[in-house]
Amino acid sequence: MTVELRDRTKVRLRPIVPEDEPLLHEAVAAMSERTVYFRFFSPIKRMSDALAHRLAVVDYNDRFALVATTHRPNGKERIVGVARYDRAPGTEAAEVAVAVIDEFQRRGLGGQLLAELARVGRAHGIMSFSLIVLPENREMLGLLRRMGWIHQAKLNGGVYEISFDLPDLA
Ligand SMILES: CC(C)(COP(=O)(O)OP(=O)(O)OC[C@H]1O[C@@H](n2cnc3c(N)ncnc32)[C@H](O)[C@@H]1OP(=O)(O)O)[C@@H](O)C(=O)NCCC(=O)NCCS
């Protein structure tokens, strides 16, 4: 599907495919240290190939990732955002993570990715998402608040553990 961002840029949302592995490396390279740290909780410059492989290869049921893509002037596809969930085995709850490259932040993409991931999750029997957010991550806390999704936030060991029930399928 194609979505329009606040500045009218068009971005494609689609499920991740294994061939996206190199594009994931490029996306991390396009992120500031701050963005990488909030997503991975570690100041990595480059993901290990094993991590990139695990992130790119999902089963589209218990593990699902959506990528947001645009095209470079040379026509090559580029990943500008990713949202994913991992189901806790045998449950209706999943852990979620989202990241948008800095150049594309604050245009509504993070919210659109999460909203679409919630629809996909519900269609696969996921009823709640949880995630860990650093207290200084105003962007993510602001986004969750704006979406009305902060129902439970526990400060535990210096990080927020947030969980929320997914909205009904539209
Ligand atoms: C969190 C993140 C995904 C948001 O992506 P985004 O595309 O910028 O999100 P949106 O534009 O949909 O929403 C951003 C909202 O966050 C809030 N926000 C963004 N930047 C903010 C800032 N500097 N201060 C306060 N609030 C901020 C606002 O509520 C904003 O909504 P508004 O502009 O309508 O007021 C992005 O900042 C990111 O990739 N961060 C690093 C990774 C991360 O923190 N992931 C979460 C843990 S897994």
The ligand as an SDF file (V2000), in Angstrom:
LIG
                    3D

 48 50  0  0  0  0  0  0  0  0999 V2000
    9.9620    7.2210   17.4450 C   0  0  0  0  0  0  0  0  0  0  0  0
   10.0230    7.3660   15.9260 C   0  0  0  0  0  0  0  0  0  0  0  0
    9.7910    6.0040   15.2740 C   0  0  0  0  0  0  0  0  0  0  0  0
    8.9090    8.3230   15.4930 C   0  0  0  0  0  0  0  0  0  0  0  0
    8.9250    8.3680   14.0820 O   0  0  0  0  0  0  0  0  0  0  0  0
    8.2820    9.6060   13.3040 P   0  0  0  0  0  0  0  0  0  0  0  0
    8.1010    9.1790   11.9030 O   0  0  0  0  0  0  0  0  0  0  0  0
    9.0460   10.8350   13.5750 O   0  0  0  0  0  0  0  0  0  0  0  0
    6.8660    9.6540   14.0320 O   0  0  0  0  0  0  0  0  0  0  0  0
    5.6290   10.5880   13.7310 P   0  0  0  0  0  0  0  0  0  0  0  0
    6.0220   11.7120   12.8260 O   0  0  0  0  0  0  0  0  0  0  0  0
    4.4850    9.7100   13.3750 O   0  0  0  0  0  0  0  0  0  0  0  0
    5.3260   11.1360   15.1640 O   0  0  0  0  0  0  0  0  0  0  0  0
    6.2710   11.8260   15.8530 C   0  0  0  0  0  0  0  0  0  0  0  0
    5.5730   12.2800   17.0990 C   0  0  0  0  0  0  0  0  0  0  0  0
    6.4850   12.0850   18.1360 O   0  0  0  0  0  0  0  0  0  0  0  0
    6.4870   13.2200   18.9370 C   0  0  0  0  0  0  0  0  0  0  0  0
    7.7870   13.8310   18.7720 N   0  0  0  0  0  0  0  0  0  0  0  0
    8.6340   13.6920   17.7400 C   0  0  0  0  0  0  0  0  0  0  0  0
    9.7600   14.3410   17.9760 N   0  0  0  0  0  0  0  0  0  0  0  0
    9.6200   14.9020   19.1950 C   0  0  0  0  0  0  0  0  0  0  0  0
   10.4540   15.6910   20.0120 C   0  0  0  0  0  0  0  0  0  0  0  0
   11.7000   16.0330   19.6040 N   0  0  0  0  0  0  0  0  0  0  0  0
    9.9860   16.0790   21.1950 N   0  0  0  0  0  0  0  0  0  0  0  0
    8.7620   15.7210   21.5980 C   0  0  0  0  0  0  0  0  0  0  0  0
    7.9260   14.9620   20.8700 N   0  0  0  0  0  0  0  0  0  0  0  0
    8.3560   14.5630   19.6970 C   0  0  0  0  0  0  0  0  0  0  0  0
    5.3770   14.0710   18.5590 C   0  0  0  0  0  0  0  0  0  0  0  0
    4.2260   13.6360   19.2570 O   0  0  0  0  0  0  0  0  0  0  0  0
    5.2350   13.7370   17.1100 C   0  0  0  0  0  0  0  0  0  0  0  0
    3.9730   13.9250   16.6910 O   0  0  0  0  0  0  0  0  0  0  0  0
    3.5350   15.3790   16.1340 P   0  0  0  0  0  0  0  0  0  0  0  0
    4.6750   15.8430   15.2520 O   0  0  0  0  0  0  0  0  0  0  0  0
    2.2900   15.0800   15.3870 O   0  0  0  0  0  0  0  0  0  0  0  0
    3.3610   16.2120   17.3450 O   0  0  0  0  0  0  0  0  0  0  0  0
   11.3710    7.9700   15.4660 C   0  0  0  0  0  0  0  0  0  0  0  0
   11.6130    9.1320   16.2070 O   0  0  0  0  0  0  0  0  0  0  0  0
   12.5180    7.0020   15.6320 C   0  0  0  0  0  0  0  0  0  0  0  0
   12.8460    6.2320   14.7430 O   0  0  0  0  0  0  0  0  0  0  0  0
   13.1600    7.0210   16.7990 N   0  0  0  0  0  0  0  0  0  0  0  0
   14.2810    6.1030   17.0880 C   0  0  0  0  0  0  0  0  0  0  0  0
   13.8180    4.6850   17.3040 C   0  0  0  0  0  0  0  0  0  0  0  0
   12.8970    4.5610   18.4840 C   0  0  0  0  0  0  0  0  0  0  0  0
   12.9400    5.3490   19.4120 O   0  0  0  0  0  0  0  0  0  0  0  0
   12.0440    3.5350   18.4890 N   0  0  0  0  0  0  0  0  0  0  0  0
   11.1540    3.2900   19.6040 C   0  0  0  0  0  0  0  0  0  0  0  0
   11.6440    2.1830   20.4860 C   0  0  0  0  0  0  0  0  0  0  0  0
   11.6770    0.6220   19.6220 S   0  0  0  0  0  0  0  0  0  0  0  0
  1  2  1  0
  2  3  1  0
  2  4  1  0
  2 36  1  0
  4  5  1  0
  5  6  1  0
  6  7  2  0
  6  8  1  0
  6  9  1  0
  9 10  1  0
 10 11  2  0
 10 12  1  0
 10 13  1  0
 13 14  1  0
 14 15  1  0
 15 16  1  0
 15 30  1  0
 16 17  1  0
 17 18  1  0
 17 28  1  0
 18 19  1  0
 18 27  1  0
 19 20  2  0
 20 21  1  0
 21 22  1  0
 21 27  2  0
 22 23  1  0
 22 24  2  0
 24 25  1  0
 25 26  2  0
 26 27  1  0
 28 29  1  0
 28 30  1  0
 30 31  1  0
 31 32  1  0
 32 33  2  0
 32 34  1  0
 32 35  1  0
 36 37  1  0
 36 38  1  0
 38 39  2  0
 38 40  1  0
 40 41  1  0
 41 42  1  0
 42 43  1  0
 43 44  2  0
 43 45  1  0
 45 46  1  0
 46 47  1  0
 47 48  1  0
M  END
$$$$
